[in-house]
Amino acid sequence: MSNRMGDHEKGIVTPRVAGMLGAALCVFSTAWAVQAAGGSGVAQPVFGARKIFFLLFLMLGPIKILLPFVDMTRDTDAAFRRRLATRAILFSAAALAVAGLIGRSMLDNFNIPAPVLALTGGLLLFLVALQTVLHQFSAGASPRISAGAAPGLQLAFNPLAFPTIVTPYGIAAVIVFIALAQDDLSLKMTVAAVTAAILIVDWIAMLFAHAILKSMGTALQVFAVVLGVTQIALGVNVILQSLSLIGVLPAHGS
């Protein structure tokens, strides 16, 4: 019983759930293809800069970074923390750029329809936000350096840049948004600009992480829960809109 509880606390997306989601996406993709073959027009999902920002903020934003960064840089000086944060952000930006290019190419090869991509993004947001709300700052969530080991700049790549800043689901979300942009250069630039803005916020948050947690720790946890609940609702909204575009549900208002 204790092992089952421990596995559940590590994450909500179990292999069985992931398999069910994959099967559901296959069904929805087939339904979309049948509808498109029948000649009925299917609108494309629309994501503005504000919605993209909120969708990516939980996955790439600073709230989940503060505790691990403070833990990794305990008893270090400001100069070291600044160098570590800068390197981590540069590594994160490079990783997201490479993942976005490779992921977009792979999705194009499979000709996955845009509404199914949007549905994938909605499912990602919903599951990640739900996990964040249920396990906010849970024990063991923060990567720790080995006991007695002095912190070094090698921490910038792992575990700071990946997987703390650039989470696997954050990479997935960026890939989905870039794929949804298709040939829309302005939307691609919006995704790039929003991602860059969030990384800059992450960098600033790391520079002041010790002071932020000391003065606003409790308030920040409350804000994180409120933000998570909002993003759960956004995820559900994206899922419903995507199902409407695919034709599984009646038209859903935006």
Secondary structure, DSSP 8 states (H G I E B T S, - for coil): -HHHHHHHHH-S--HHHHHHHHHHHHHHHHHHHHHHHTT---------HHHHHHHHHHHHSSHHHHHHHHHHTTT--HHHHHHHHHHHHHHHHHHHHHHHHHHHHHHHHHT--HHHHHHHHHHHHHHHHHHHHHTTT-TT-S----TT----GGGGIIIIIIIIIS-HHHHHHHHHHHHHHTT-HHHHHHHHHHHHHHHHHHHHHHHTHHHHHHHHHHHHHHHHHHHHHHHHHHHHHHHHHHHHHHTSSS----
